[in-house]
Amino acid sequence: MRDSSPADTRSHVRNEVAELLGIAAVEIDDDDDLLDHGLDSIRLMMLADRWRADGGPDAMALMADRRISAWADLLR
């Protein structure tokens, strides 16, 4: 994912988060706090574990800023 464009990375992150939360991806804006959509620490850890396997950020980095735009920046 590190070679993806910013828009592709945001879309990928949004889709993964939406799937995990059981909501439509279109319900999540780039700058929404994902806690407002039901993200909890268990699900955040699940995402962090999945992304760490590909060299992504750890859970603490994700928790520091819980927006799609911030996570996409970390994953690029």
C-alpha positions in Angstrom: 0.0 0.0 0.0 3.0 2.3 0.4 3.1 2.9 -3.3 -0.5 3.9 -3.6 -1.8 7.4 -4.3 -3.2 9.3 -1.3 -6.8 8.9 -2.7 -6.3 5.1 -3.1 -4.9 4.7 0.3 -7.8 6.7 1.9 -10.3 4.6 0.0 -8.6 1.4 1.1 -8.5 2.4 4.8 -12.1 3.6 4.7 -13.2 0.3 3.2 -11.4 -1.8 5.7 -12.7 0.3 8.6 -16.3 0.3 7.3 -16.2 -3.5 6.9 -14.9 -4.0 10.4 -17.6 -1.7 11.8 -20.3 -3.1 9.7 -21.3 0.2 8.0 -21.2 1.5 4.5 -17.9 3.2 3.5 -19.8 6.3 2.3 -20.9 6.9 5.9 -17.3 7.8 6.9 -15.7 11.1 6.0 -11.9 11.5 5.8 -11.8 13.7 8.9 -14.4 12.0 11.1 -13.3 10.7 14.5 -13.7 7.0 14.1 -14.8 6.6 17.7 -18.0 8.4 16.6 -18.7 5.5 14.2 -18.3 2.9 16.9 -14.5 2.1 16.6 -13.4 0.6 19.9 -10.0 -0.4 21.2 -10.4 -4.1 20.2 -11.2 -3.2 16.6 -8.4 -0.7 16.5 -6.0 -3.4 17.6 -7.3 -5.7 14.9 -6.6 -3.1 12.3 -3.2 -2.3 13.7 -2.3 -6.0 13.8 -3.4 -6.5 10.2 -1.5 -3.4 9.0 1.6 -4.1 11.1 2.0 -7.3 9.2 2.6 -5.1 6.1 4.9 -2.7 7.9 2.2 -0.3 9.0 1.8 1.7 12.2 1.2 0.3 15.6 -2.0 0.8 17.7 -0.6 3.8 19.6 0.0 5.7 16.4 -3.5 4.9 15.2 -5.0 5.9 18.5 -3.2 9.3 18.5 -5.4 10.5 15.5 -8.4 8.4 14.7 -9.3 9.8 11.3 -9.1 8.1 7.9 -6.9 10.9 6.5 -4.4 10.5 9.4 -4.3 6.7 9.0 -3.8 6.9 5.3 -0.8 9.2 5.8 0.7 6.7 8.2 0.2 3.9 5.8 1.7 5.6 2.8 
